[in-house]
Amino acid sequence: MFWCFFNLLGSVLGSVLGSVLGSVLGSVLGSVLGSVLGSVLRSVLRSVLGSVLVRY
């Protein structure tokens, strides 16, 4: 009886911890990737616009 309850509790805790860790890691990775991609795109756009404006 106790072992069945402990197994159930362990599986529930494992799934909850897995989902929480997955969402936290997903949001952190998303924000980091978003900021990195934003800065890279901004610098690329700035250099492209600068070369275009200098050319014309």
Buried (B, 14 or more C-beta within 10 A) or exposed (E): EEEEEEEEEEEEEEEEEEEEEEEEEEEEEEEEEEEEEEEEEEEEEEEEEEEEEEEE
